[in-house]
Amino acid sequence: MKDNILLWLGDEFTYFGMANFLQNKLNCNLYGIFDTERKEIKDFFQNQKLINFSKLWSYQDHTSKIKEPDMEYLELFETKYKINLWDIAYSERYFYSEFNPYHKFTKNEILSIIEQECRFFDNVLDEVKPSYFMATLISRHHKFLLYKLCRSRGIKFLTWEWSRFGGRWIVSSEIARIDRPEDYVNVKSDYFETNNDLMDYLENNPLPISYSDGAKYKTEKQKKIISLLKFLITPIDKNLDATYLQYGKTKTNILTKGSRSLQARKRKKIESYMADNLTTKIDSTIPFLYFPLHLEPERELLIQSPFLTNQISVITNISKVLPVNYQLYVKEHPGMRSNGWRSVDYYSNLQNLPNVTLIHPSVNSKELIEKCSLVVTIAGDTALEAAFFNKPSIVFTNTDFSVLPFVFYVEDFKNLKETIKVALDSEVNFDHLKKYVSYVNENSFEFDYLTIRADFNNIIYYPGFLGKIDISEDNVKQFIEKHSSAFSKLADEHIKKIN
């Protein structure tokens, strides 16, 4: 019998490109849920003939009307599938007013959206009865809900994730994890003969990586002006306004609350404060632990670490059990610049902790790792990077690299004081690190996502209210053919997991 495979299709078209090869390489029936707010892309999915989907659904069509939530249904759903729906809701960045300047969601609005998603996903799974659900980079609540629902119903899951090393990617059955990380101890490969080989690998495959840095698109000044004028004279699409992501987005709000000039003024004010108050020089005479702040919003906190989203609280708890002769160095994430940085009050609260030093984002993280005694992070890749510099680490989320004996996972803050003592006395076992990196290397593959994403933006689409969409079967086919080897490889890696 053919496998029924359910694909989540996003605006970036990565899985659409893969599906083009999946349908020819695997004896299966393809179904898809596409997630887009743009009418042009929605029309493309509904009318395209490039891929033979047995059926396609538009996610946006099933979450558009707010009504009084059916609490009895939601309670029965939670009980039946053992899914905590408020956990799902709190993983959605758009439901937080600090991340969404346009609309403050009420309890009933959130539960109404969740209820519609529960009914929609349940009905789709009843109809398709998929063997596999495939989705890229689960970072939003609706895909997270469908993932949880599939798990509860015994439906296998496959996702395409960054391996943490350079341009290497993995296909996994877990969110943000390589499959069976504990198997690294069985690696026989002598891929790395010396510790210097390890450092060369890190140099050539750096972590962490910023996807946004490579996904650039070209926009001529004249086209920007034309797009802005078009935005000003064209009525807002009522269909867009009906989706919850667009609540509160009037033209006035977009041009004021979301304007780049306003964000730039806010950013300049905060950068002035940081220049005057954040430390730029590392005092090597004082032993310290290094805590890199997470970017917000991001899934490492909202989905992987739902009880640790308040980083000030986490840092305060660390400072309470710090050895008396140590300082905690907390560095701002440089990626927060694109979000307008955090508030002055946020930084001030951290600076009020007497054994905490707030580090300017311009300071080189590598220097902090090399000079610290221990890295502490909620779920950040810095804990893994630290091992390359012979520094142990502590994480508060059970990551795939926390299987390493020098990465200490703390589940309960009551155990943190003792764990810090043990970690400070530990050393990195480079044989374990070599095996782990070899294991990741053997189970990952090259995929130039940044170039493909940038190419997609330049050929077809770039986001934002000034965005243009030039989408047709011809240019989508051209895009897929241009990157056929990459999409074919991605299909092969999924088939490997299925087989």
C-alpha positions, 0 to 999 in steps of 0.5 A: 500500500502507498504511504499517505504523507502530509506536508506543511507547505510554507511561504519559503517553498522548501518542502514544495521543492522537495515534494516535486522529487518525493512524488517521483522517488517514493510510492506515496500519496501526497497531501498538504497544508499550506500556510500563507497570508498572501492571496497570490501564493494561496492562488498558486497553491490552489491552482498549481499542476506541478505537483500531484497532491491528493488534496490541499488545505489552506490553514488560514481558511480555518482560523479566520473567525473569532467566536466564543470558545467551546470550553467543553470541546477544548477540555475533551480534546486535552483529555483525549490527546493529553496535550496541554493547550495553554502550553501550545498558546504560550509558544506563540510569539504573536500572542505576546504584546511585547512582540506584537505591537498591533494587537493585545489578544484576549483569553477568548481570542486565543482559545477560539484560534486554538479551538479552530486549529484543533478541529481543523487538524483533527479532521484532516488527520481523520481524512488523510490517515497519514503515515508521516507528517513532515514540517520544516523548523517548527517555531510557531504554535500551530505547527507545534500543535499539529506535531503534538497531535500527530505524536499523540495519534501515533503518526510518525514525524519528520522535520528538516533541521539545521545540524548546528554546524555551518551549512549542514542539515539533518532530517530528524523525528525530533524538534531541534534534535538529531535522532538518537544522540546517545549513539555517538559513543558507538562512532568508529570514525577517525574523522578527527585525528587531532584536536586541531582537526576539531578546531578546523572543523568549527572554523569551517562550519561555524556556530551559531549561524544567522539564517537572516544574514544570508537571505538578502534580497535586492530592492532598487530605491525606485521600486521601494518608492513605487511599492510604498505608493501602491501600499498607500493607495491600495485598500488592505485585503479584507481576507488578510485582515481576517487572519489573526496575524493581521489583527490591529494592522491598519495602514496608520499602525503599520506606518507608525508602530512598524515604521523603520524610522520609529524603530531606528530612533528607539534603537539609537536611544537604547544603543546610547544607553548600552554604550554608557552602561554595558561593559566592553572589556573583559577583566581576566583577573576575576573568575567568571561564568558566562551566560549569553542571553537568548534572542527573543522571540525564538523557539529555543525559549518558547517551544523548547524551554517553556518554563524558562522564558523569563531570562531575568528570573533564570539569571537571578537564580544563577546569581543566588548560587554563584560561588562567592568569588565568581562573577556572572557575565551576561552578554546581550545577543547581537541579533536583538538589534533587528528587534530594537534591543530590549528595554532600558528597564530590562538591562537595568534590572540585570545590572541591579544584581551585584554579582552580574556584569552586563556585557556589550553585544559588540564583545567577541563571544569567543573571547568570553568563552576562552576566558570564562570558567564555565558557560551557562545557558538555557538551551543555546549552542554556546554550550556546545561551542564551549567544548571546543575551547575546553570549557564545560557547560550547564544547560537547563534544557535537555538538548541533543548535545547534553548527552556529552559528559561535560555538558551538565543538564540541570532540570531543577534549580535546587541542584544548580549550586552543586552542579556548578561546583562539579562542572567547575572541577570537570574537563572536556573529554576531546575523544567524546567531542570528536565522536559526537561531532563525527556522529553529527557529520555522518548523519547530516548533509550539505544544504545551502539554505541561505542561497536558496532562500535568497534566490527565492526572494529575488526571483519570486517573493520578498516579505513585508508590506512593501513586498512584491510577489511574481509567482507563476508555475513558470518561475516556480518551475525555474526556481525548482530546476535551478536548485534541483540537486538540493531538493532531490537530496532533501527528498533522498534524506527523508526517504532514508528515514522512512526506509 
